[in-house]
Amino acid sequence: MGRVPDALVACPLTFNTANKVAAGIMDTSAAGVLCDALGAGVPIVAVPMVNDRLWGHPVWTTTLRTLAAAGVRLVDPRSGQVGDPTPVSSGTGPEVVAAFDPSWVIEAIG
C-alpha cells in the first residue's frame, strides 16, 4: 500500500470528476485517487472549473454540498475565494486559466 499524502489538490476539478467522486465512482485514475483520499480523510483542495451551463445541472448543487460536507475545500477559479465557487462563463476558460493565481491553492491548503 502506498503512502497517504498530507494533502491533495484537484485543479481543475471538472464536472465529470466532481460528480464521480461525490458518488464514489472510481473508474478513472483521478476519481480513484480523490475517492481514496476522501475516504482516508486526507485534506483536499479542489478548484471546480465548470461552465455556467453545466453549473445549472440539477445534480451539481448536491455534488458541491457533498464534497464540502466531506471536508473538501472548494476554491473559486476566478477569485480564489474558499467555500463558495462560482461558474465560469462558457468560452472564457482560457482567460480564467491565465488569470488564475496558484497561490490561492497553497493558501487553501494552509
N, C-alpha and C positions, 0 to 999 in steps of 0.2 A: 504494500500500500504506500502511496506517495505521501509526501509531507503536506500538511494542511497549511495553506498560505495565511499570512497575517491579515490580508485584505485582498479584495478582488475588485477590478474595475471593468465595467461593461460600457464601452464608449466607441461607437454609438450603440445604444440598445434599440434594436429595431422592433417594430410592431410584432412581427412574427416571433422573434425570440422572446420578447417580454411575455406574450401570451402563452408560449410553450412553458416557460419557467413557472409562471403563475399556476399553470395546470399540472405541473410536474412531468412534462413530456421531455424525455431525454433522447431525442432522435437525431441530434447533431452534436458535434463536439462542444460548441459554445453553450448550447442549452444544457448539456450534460455537466459541464464544469460549473455553470451557475446553479443548477439544481443541487449538485453535490455540496457546493459552498453554502447555499441557503440552508440545507439540512444540517450541516455541520456547525452552523452559527458563525460562519466567517463574515466579517463586515463586508458589505457590498455597496459600492457607489455605482450608480447607473445613470447614463445620460440618454434619455429617450429622444431619438431623432425620428419623429413621426409627423407626417404631414397633416394638415388640417382636415382633409377628407377622412383619413383613417382615424383621426382623433375622435370623430363623431360616431364611430362604430359602437354599437351597444355594449360590447364586451370590454371596451377599453377602460372605462371608469372602474370596473371591477378589477381588471388587471392591475391598474395603478394602486388601488386600495389594498389588494392582496400583497403586492410587493412591499408597499410601505408598512403594512401591518407586520410583515415578516422582518422588518428592520432594514430594508434596502433604502439607502439614501438616494433620492431622485434629484438630479441636478438639471436645471433648465439649460438647454443648449445655447440660448441666446443671451441670458443674463447671469448665469452662474448661481442663481438663487437655489437654495436647497429646500426641497419639500413640496414645491408646487410647480412642476414643469408645465410648459405650455407648448402648443403645437407649432410646427414650422410651416409657414405658408408654402403651398405647393410651388415648386420651381425656384425656391430660394436656398436650397440646400448648399450649393457652393459658397454663397455669401455667408451663411451661418457657420459653415466649417472654417472659412477664412477668418472670421471674427472670434471664433472660439478660443478661450484662454485656458490652456491646460492647468494653470494654477488653481482653477475652480475645482478640479477633481482632487488635487492634492489637499486643498483646504477642506473639502468634504470628507476626506478620509480621516483627517485630523483628529 
